[in-house]
Amino acid sequence: MKKIKISPSILSGDFSQLGSEIQKLEKAGADMIHVDVMDGHFVPNLTIGPPVIKALRKHSKLPFDVHLMISPVHKYIKNFADAGADIITIHPEATENLGDTIKHIKSFNKKVGLSLNPDTQIDVIKDFLNEINLVLIMSVHPGFGGQKFIPDVLKKIKDLDQIKKQKNMNFDIEVDGGINFNNSKLVKEAGANILVSGTTIFKDNEGNIKKNIEILKTN
């Protein structure tokens, strides 16, 4: 049975005390920290940049799972690598040459993730699956937290998992968007091994982060 990892999204945390929020997540059993970076251009929202990530880095030893929703993304890779990102995930639509950007991320000894929006097909990245560490399936349209899970993406997760098994590949399948206690089991059964969750982890069960992480891992 595959090990399920939980990557809590700090987008749902208290931005006035993100350092302590991250420390709480680590103590509660999180496997990594999911950092959503939005530019107000590629997606309709603004969040944080490299200086904040650099400031947060000292608060946790967990891998920083940094999801770049910015365009053009290529010229900013170094900034996020230097700030302390461990996994840098980009959208294929945000770069002119996906192969070059993958190599650029690797040049900083960082893991590479590719993200697929709900309307983006696997075909867009299938030629690069051997070169990357992670595929992030968006189960909402990116830009805002707290959206409802789009059930249609379950087929995409299953199809991607089938490709992974058929070709004996070893990338992670991560899912982000509206993940809760009701749909997490479906996502895992479809083939995902990393779940990103914000609202559910920080708000459910009266904010019992440890309990919420444990339920998402095991239910």
C-alpha positions in Angstrom: 0.0 0.0 0.0 1.4 3.4 -1.0 2.3 5.9 1.7 0.0 8.9 1.7 1.6 12.3 2.3 -0.1 15.5 3.4 1.0 18.9 2.2 -1.0 21.6 4.1 -1.5 24.8 2.2 -0.5 27.8 4.2 -2.9 29.9 2.1 -5.5 29.0 4.7 -3.3 29.8 7.7 -3.1 32.9 9.7 -0.8 35.2 7.6 0.0 37.3 10.7 1.9 34.4 12.2 2.9 32.1 9.4 6.1 31.0 11.1 4.2 29.5 14.1 1.6 28.1 11.8 4.2 26.1 9.9 5.8 24.9 13.2 2.3 23.7 14.3 1.9 21.8 11.0 5.3 20.1 11.4 4.5 19.0 14.9 1.0 17.8 13.8 2.5 15.3 11.3 2.5 17.2 8.0 4.9 15.7 5.4 5.7 19.0 3.6 4.5 22.6 3.4 2.5 23.7 0.4 3.2 27.3 -0.6 0.9 28.9 -3.2 2.5 31.7 -5.2 0.1 33.8 -7.3 0.9 36.9 -9.3 -2.5 38.4 -10.0 -1.8 37.9 -13.7 -1.6 34.1 -14.4 -4.3 33.7 -11.8 -6.6 36.3 -10.3 -5.0 36.7 -6.9 -1.8 37.9 -5.2 -0.1 36.0 -2.5 3.6 35.8 -1.4 7.0 35.9 -3.1 10.6 34.8 -2.4 11.3 37.1 0.6 8.4 35.6 2.6 9.5 32.1 1.7 13.1 32.9 2.8 11.8 34.3 6.1 9.6 31.2 6.7 12.4 28.7 5.8 14.0 28.9 9.2 10.7 27.8 10.9 10.6 24.3 9.6 12.8 21.5 8.3 10.0 20.0 6.2 10.3 20.2 2.4 8.7 23.4 0.9 6.4 22.4 -1.9 6.2 25.6 -3.8 3.5 26.0 -6.5 4.2 28.8 -8.9 1.1 30.3 -10.5 3.0 33.0 -12.2 3.8 33.9 -15.8 6.4 34.1 -17.3 7.8 31.7 -14.8 11.3 30.9 -16.1 13.0 34.1 -15.0 11.9 33.7 -11.4 13.0 30.2 -10.8 16.4 31.2 -9.3 14.7 33.5 -6.8 12.5 30.8 -5.4 15.3 28.2 -5.4 17.5 30.6 -3.5 14.6 31.4 -1.1 14.4 27.8 0.1 11.9 25.9 -2.2 12.6 22.2 -2.3 10.0 21.3 -4.9 9.2 23.9 -7.6 6.0 23.2 -9.5 5.1 25.2 -12.6 2.3 25.3 -15.1 3.2 24.4 -18.7 1.2 27.4 -20.0 3.5 29.7 -18.0 6.7 29.1 -20.0 7.7 29.4 -23.6 9.9 26.2 -23.4 8.9 23.7 -20.9 11.9 21.5 -21.4 14.3 24.4 -20.8 12.4 25.4 -17.6 12.5 21.9 -16.3 16.3 21.8 -16.8 16.6 25.2 -15.2 14.9 24.0 -12.0 17.1 20.9 -11.9 20.2 23.1 -12.3 19.5 24.4 -8.7 19.2 20.8 -7.4 15.5 21.2 -6.8 12.7 18.7 -7.5 10.4 19.5 -10.5 6.6 19.5 -10.5 4.2 20.2 -13.3 0.7 21.3 -12.6 -2.4 20.6 -14.7 -5.4 22.9 -14.4 -8.8 21.2 -14.6 -9.0 21.9 -18.3 -5.4 21.0 -19.2 -4.9 17.5 -20.6 -2.2 15.0 -19.6 -1.0 15.0 -23.2 0.6 18.5 -22.6 3.2 17.0 -20.3 3.4 13.3 -21.2 6.7 13.7 -23.0 8.3 15.1 -19.8 7.0 12.6 -17.2 10.4 10.8 -17.1 12.2 14.1 -16.3 10.1 15.3 -13.3 9.3 14.3 -9.7 5.7 15.3 -9.3 2.5 16.0 -11.2 0.1 18.4 -9.4 -3.5 17.8 -10.5 -5.6 20.9 -9.8 -9.1 19.9 -8.7 -10.3 23.5 -8.7 -9.5 26.4 -11.0 -6.4 28.0 -9.4 -6.5 31.4 -7.8 -8.5 31.2 -4.6 -8.7 28.9 -1.5 -11.9 27.4 -0.3 -13.3 26.3 -3.7 -15.4 23.1 -4.3 -13.7 20.0 -5.6 -14.3 19.2 -9.3 -15.2 15.5 -9.5 -14.3 15.3 -13.2 -10.6 15.3 -12.3 -10.8 11.8 -10.8 -10.6 10.4 -14.3 -7.4 12.4 -15.0 -5.8 11.1 -11.8 -6.7 7.5 -12.8 -5.4 8.0 -16.3 -2.1 9.5 -15.0 -1.7 6.7 -12.5 -2.2 4.1 -15.3 0.5 5.7 -17.4 2.8 5.8 -14.4 2.3 2.1 -13.7 2.4 1.0 -17.4 5.7 2.8 -18.0 7.1 2.0 -14.5 7.6 5.6 -13.7 8.0 7.0 -10.1 6.7 10.5 -10.0 4.3 11.6 -7.2 0.7 12.4 -8.0 -0.4 15.4 -5.9 -4.0 16.8 -5.9 -4.9 20.3 -4.8 -8.3 22.0 -4.5 -11.3 21.4 -2.3 -9.8 18.3 -0.6 -11.9 17.3 2.4 -12.8 14.2 4.4 -15.5 13.2 1.9 -13.5 13.2 -1.3 -10.0 12.4 0.0 -10.6 8.7 -0.2 -11.8 8.9 -3.8 -8.6 10.9 -4.7 -6.4 8.3 -3.1 -8.2 5.4 -4.7 -7.8 7.1 -8.1 -4.0 7.1 -7.6 -2.9 10.2 -5.7 -0.3 9.8 -3.0 0.1 13.5 -1.9 -2.9 15.5 -0.8 -2.9 19.3 -0.5 -5.5 20.7 1.8 -5.9 24.1 3.4 -9.4 24.9 4.8 -10.0 21.3 6.0 -6.7 21.1 7.9 -7.0 24.5 9.5 -10.7 24.8 10.1 -12.4 21.4 10.6 -12.7 19.7 14.0 -12.4 23.2 15.7 -9.0 23.6 14.2 -7.5 20.4 15.5 -4.7 20.3 12.9 -3.2 17.0 14.1 -6.5 15.2 13.9 -7.4 16.6 10.5 -4.0 15.5 9.0 -4.4 12.0 10.4 -8.0 11.7 9.0 -6.8 12.8 5.6 -4.0 10.2 5.6 -6.0 7.3 6.8 -9.7 7.6 5.9 
